[in-house]
Amino acid sequence: MNGLLNIALHWNFHQPQYADPEDRANSQPWVRLHAVREYLDLGLMMQKFPNVKSTITMSSCLIDQLQQYENGFEDSFLSLLKLNPQDMNEEIKSAFLPKIFDIYASDSMLEKAEWSKVYETWNKRVKNGGLEKAANLTTDQEILDIQTLFLLGWSGNSLLNSAELEKITMKESGFTVEEKIVVLDLHEQLLPKIIPLYKDLASMEQVELSISPYYHPILPLLIDNDYGKIADRYCEESSLHFEFPSDAEKQVRDAFKLHEKVFEEKPLGMLPPEGSVCFEVIELCSREGLKWLTTDEQVLLRSVEGELDAEMKFRAYNVEGVENSPAVFFRCQELSESIAAEYFDISPKSAVDDLFNKFAIIRDSISGDHKKYIVPILLDVENSWEFFPENGMPFLNELYSRLSVSETVRTVTMKDYLEEAGELPVIYNIQPGSIIDGNFNSWIGQEQKNRAWDVLTEARKALEKAGEQDDIKKEPFKGRYEAAYRNILASEGSDWFWWYGKRRSLPRGRLFDELYRSHLIKVYSYLNLSIPEELLKPLDYYVEEGAAAPEGMLTPDVDGKETEAGEWDAAGYWYLEEVAGRQAEYIFSGVKYGFDKENLYLRLDGDSGLLRSTEEKVAIDICIVKPVEAVITVSLTDQLEIIKYKSQGVIRDITGGEMNLQDLIEVKLPLSEIGLGMNEKFYFFVRLTYKGEELERLPRQGVIKTVTPSEERKTKRWYH
């Protein structure tokens, strides 16, 4: 290659629309937390290297929420952080402590000895006595330490190295209220600086600011959610068809308008959320006057015939059939993922050496004019740095330092490249896809993701029907209709669908389910329509593939012991995998289940001795989610003979049920008493509760799918 290799560093800033400012109950702290830990530090680091250029994409709903904080908004969790421990009653402590440990603490905080210590103490207390008892055992000083350590754990390097925090960061415990307030005040002072910082960088042409559709939706799925199956023929379709291209257009157009208002310039480019594109998205960008967009090299590979060589791969393209086609850039997967997923556990120098070696290989594989070629590296601001030492700042300083003096590569913005590249080559097809596996399976296709699409489709059609009314343009209906539509658009965000499904973090997954449903509930409320029943309960359950099916009939003795060798051999089962010692944190390690012709049997393995010794109100719930919704509650400490069945508001005793707690827990439930017939599929999970609050769940996520014996095949292998 003649000349320097063009490198485009493209940074993506995004958080979903958690709640409107007036809805403090559903407000979440992540915009504020990421802002003080990553957003500010990245911009300050860029200022140190003015000749290193970058492209920045901020989602519009993130900008909205940053501006709300500038105007004095306070999320509900911030109020709890500000609260002095001595002013917390038992109810507040029981709500605050599980949130701070299980939902809001970042994974990287566990790498710090002082946080790991308080986390382990909390877990032991919960295991030994349940949430309420653990909260009561936590002293005021311990809560103050937890609050302060949490704030320090979410502080960026520039803040941690500041003179104001020099003495505070040297402590591991024993923090004072005044010290906590110092950290809180610094956090709040930093928030209004973020948007002006990037606006200044853009005014100096060091960064190019670009847009993302307003609420970060997967645009092809708004245009037609059949694109899920078009991108991957094995993707299961949702029951209801969502096809609202007008929503995709509004998401882009509104983002364009906000960008002009905030940054006082028209954006030239767009990063479609998760790089998700299809032909109509390219057309939409053209109609809105955008000059470029970014997707993934997997999309390019599927859009051209044959293999990609370097000279094909590292180009921007126009798309045949699109008038005034924007340039389409394709993320370099290898380099982007090396930074995000590999370099965290080696030294910054070694990581940057490796990256520059890869630059050299690319440069040597290309001939001709360097101006025609570009290597886009797409980086997530929030999640790429979780496991890097010091939140990635040593690595980024090393990278930007090397880039600033390199004689073989140069950094460019997308605008810079297009001004020099001349006429672009044309691709004659653009296949639908995203940066994740080249398809849309992270947002559609699994049962619970499709359920989320179905409830969105129903709400969107309800809004469409309301919009046909004659008084749509008159107040007060106009304002209510617009508020309902705003919540539809917020519900279309990619994050909600991503969190539904297998292998997602259970506490956060449940929270995101609640937030998603809250947006849709508001749609019906604003339109004065009754709220569908399914929006009042969690949408997210899925079949746990790790559960083994029963292999035959069984009738074990319900004595809490494995009385007869092999009496559970034919059972189905699900067991917790032991990962890095985490199994020891749980009371239950697994569940077995099986049938005879009249009964369902369950066995729970784990630390039963702990449950036998407690005098607290502990129970297990067998939760059936299909074909009927029901909860069978078995008390482990009070009146052991009573087993309650609860369904559709009716509570009754179960006749003929048995439970015994000795070395393990065994339960017998007559099928006729729990609403199940022969040859009937049903879905269930088991949870351990303390005073009605869930402590543990089997499986940890998802549900077990099984089927009762059939009338014709009562004796063996009816399941198969």
C-alpha positions, 0 to 999 in steps of 0.5 A: 500500500502507498501511504498510511492505512486509514483507521476509523475508531467508532465509539458507541454510547447507549442506554435505553429509555428507562422511564420518563422523568415523572416516573421515578419509581421505574427510574434507573441509575445506569445513565448516571453511573456510566456517565461518571465512569466512562463517558467523561473519562473517554472524552478527557483522554481524547483531549490529550491526543488532538491528532487522533480522530474518532467517530462518536454515536450517542443514542438520542434517548441517552442524550435525553436522559443526560439532559434530565440529570443536568436539569436536576433529575434524581433517579430513585436509587440515587435517593437511596445512596444519599439516604443516611443509614440511620434513617433507613427502616427495615423495609428500606434496608431490605429493598436497598441492599439486594439492589446494590449487590445483585443489580447495580454493582458492576462485575469489575467491582468484585475484583476489588478486595474491599468490595468483594469482602462486603459482598461475601459477608452479605451473601453469607447472611442471606444464605443463613437467614434470608434477605430480611434477617441479612438486612437487619444484621447489616449495621449502619456503618456497614451500609455507609461503607457499602454506599461509599464503596459502590460510588467509588466503584462507579467512579472513573479514573479521572475522578479517582485520581483527583485531589478531592478523593486522594484520602478517601480512596486510601480507605477500605472501610470506616467511611464517614457520611461527609466522605460519602457526600464528597463522592456524591457531589463530585458525581453530580458536578461531572454530569453537566460536563459530558455533552459540552465536552463532546460538542467541543471535540466536534467543533475542533473536528477531532471527532465526528458526531453521528446519530442512532435511531431515537430509542435504539430499535432494530430497524429491520424488525420494525420495518417487518419482523419477518426479517428475523427469519429472512436473516436466519431461516431457523429463526422462529417467527412471532405469533403476530406480525409486526410491520410498521415502517413508519415507526422506523422512519420516525425513530430516525427522523426524531434522532436527526432533529434532536442532534441538530438541536443539541449539537447545532449541526446536521449529522452526516452519518448513522450507526443503526443499533447493533449494526442492523440493516436491510435494503429498506434501512439504506433507502431510509438513510438516503431519504433522510439525507444521511451520507453514511452508515455502519454495519458489520463485515458479516453482512458484507460477506453475505451480500457478495458472492465468493470470499472477501479479500482485504481489498474488498473487505476494507472499503466503503460501498454504495448500494445498487438500486438506492438513489443517492445511496449513503456509503456503507462501512463494514466493521472489522470483526477481528480487531473490534473483538480483539479489543473488546474480548481479548486484550483485558488480561494482557499488558497495555503495551502487549495489547497495542503491539498485537493490534499494530501487528494486525494493522501491518498485516492488513496494510501489507495485504492491500495494494494501490491508493491508501485513500480508498481503504478504511478499517472501521473498529466499532467499540462499545463505550459502556461494556468493552472495559468492564474487565480491563484494569482501571476501566481500560484507561491504561490501554486506551492511553497506550493506544492513542499515544501510539496512534498519535505518532504512528508512521504507518496508520492514521485515524480518520472520521467517516467524513474525512474518508469520504472526502478523500476516497473518491467514487465508491464501488457498488454492491448489488445486494445488501443482506439483512443482518447485524454485528451479532452472528450476522442475524437478528436472533438476539432480539427475536426467535426465542419463545420469550422474545417472540412473546415480547414482540406479540404484546408490542404488536397488540399495543401498536395496533391498539394505538393505530386504531385509536389514531383513526378517531376523529378527535385525534388532533384535539386536546386532551386526546392529542396529548394522550395519543402522543404520550402513548406513541412515545411509549410505543417507540420506547418499547421498540428499543433493542435492549428489552428484547436482548434481555429476554431469553436464555443465559441472561442475568436473572435479576437484571432480566427481571428488572428489564421485563418490568421496565418493558411492560411498564412502557406498554402499560402506559400505552393502554393507560394513556389511551384509556383502554383496559390493560391486558392481563399478560402485561401484569405478569412477567413475560420472560420464561423459557425452556431450560435446555439443560434439563433432562427428561424423565425416562420412565415411571417412578414411585419413591418413598417420600421420606426425605432420604434415598431409601432405596438405591435407584428409586430416582434413576428414571427421574428427569433432572436439572442441576446447577453447574459448578463454576468457580465455586459459585455452587457453594453460594446456593442452598439447592444444587438441583431438582429431580422430578418424575411421575407415576400414573397419579402423582408428580414427585419432586426431590430437591438436593442441597444443604437441607440441614440448614433448612431443618435447623432454621426457625424462620418462615421458609417454604418452597413454591412449585410454580406452574406457568403452563397450561395453567398458572398456579403456585403450590406452596409447601411450608418447610418450617410451619405445619408441615402437613399443609400444602397450599394450591393457589391459582387465579385468586383461589387458595385451597389445601391439597389433599393427598400431598406429602412432603418430607425434609431430612437429608433432602426434600421430597414432595408428592403432589396428586396430578388431579389436585394440581390441575394436570391431566394425562399426557399434558405438557406443562412448564414449571420451576421451583423456588425457595422463599423466606417470608414470601420473598424469593431466595433461590430458583431452580432452574436459575433461569427459565423453566422445565418443560415436561409431560405427564404420562399418557393413558395409553402408555402408563408404564414406560418412556411415555415422554419419547 
